[in-house]
């Protein structure tokens, strides 16, 4: 899935410190909501991805790679793809995604909004 396709989705889970508007997770949450996306947040707001209500299209990792990996490993809910924000990747995370056939991209939702939703 390319970034343009990601931005066509509706339901996003932002994983990170979304309560702090100075952190990227908080900035992404605010921008996605302003553009009309359905956004739920894991990390500071919900403890796990499985606590998200409804369907999930995209999981956006904006958190330390080891924590993101742990949350994905515990997730039993279906989703379409993962976006790994800059600085949130690791070899272990990528290996897990590849080994489980989970589609992912290295990208930035803020850039996606600028390129495809301005």
N, C-alpha and C positions, 0 to 999 in steps of 0.2 A: 504494500500500500504506500503510495507516495503522499507527500504533505498535502497536495491539493485534494486528494481523496479523503484524507483524515479530516480536513476542514469541512467536507460535505456531510460528515456524520453529525448526529444530534446530541447524544448522551456521553458526557465526559466525566471521568473520575480523575481529579487532580490529587496526586499523592505528594504531600509535603506540608510545610508550615503555611497554610492558607490563611491563618488568622493574623499573620504579620504582613501588613501591606507593603513593607519595605523589602520583603523577600520575594524571589521570583514566583514562588507558588501563589502568593497572595496577589501579585500583579497579574498573573495568568488567570486566576479565578475571577478577579474583577473584570478583566477585559473580555473573557469568554461570556460572562453573564451580560455585559453591556451589548454584546453582539447577538444575544438571544439564544445562546446554547444552554442546554440542561447540564448543570454542573453539580456534582456532589464531591465532597472532599474527605480524604482519608489521611490520617496522621494526627492532626490536632483536633479534628472535628468528629470523625468516625474512627474507631480503632482498627477496622479491617475492611478490605474490599468486599467481603461477604456481607458486611453491614449496610452496604449501599442498597437502596430500594430501587426496584425496577431494573430495566435492561441497561447494559453497559455497551457502548460502542468502542470507546477509546479509554485506555488507562494512560495517563500522563505522569511519568515518573520525574518528580522534581525534588528528589530526596537522595540521601547517601545511597550509593549502589547496594551496599550490604543490606540496608533496611528495605529498599525496594525489592530486592531479591527475596527476602524473607516474606514480605507481604504477598508477592506473586506466588510463591510456593504454597502459601496457605489459602490461596484463592480457589474457590470451587465454582464461582459464577462464570458463565460464558461471557466472552467479549471478543471484539473483532481484531484489535491490534493494540500495541503498546508504542507510545512515543517516549523516547529516552531524551530528556532535556540535556543540554551541554553540562558536563560535570557530574551527571548522574549514572554514568556507565561504568562497567567493569568487565573484565574478561569472564568472570564467573557468571555475571548476569547475562551476557550475550550467549555464553555456552548453554545456559539453562533455557533461554528462549529458543535457540536453535535446536537443542535436543528434544524439546517438546513441540516443535513445529508451530511456535507462536509467532505470528507476524509482528514485526517491529520496525521502527525507523529511528535513526538518530535525527532529532529535529527540535524545533522550537515552535510552540503554538503561537507565541507573540509574533514571530516572523510569518507564520501561516496566516494570521489575521491581517497583517500588513499586505501580504502578497495576494490573498484570495478573498478578503472580506472588507477591504477599504471602500 
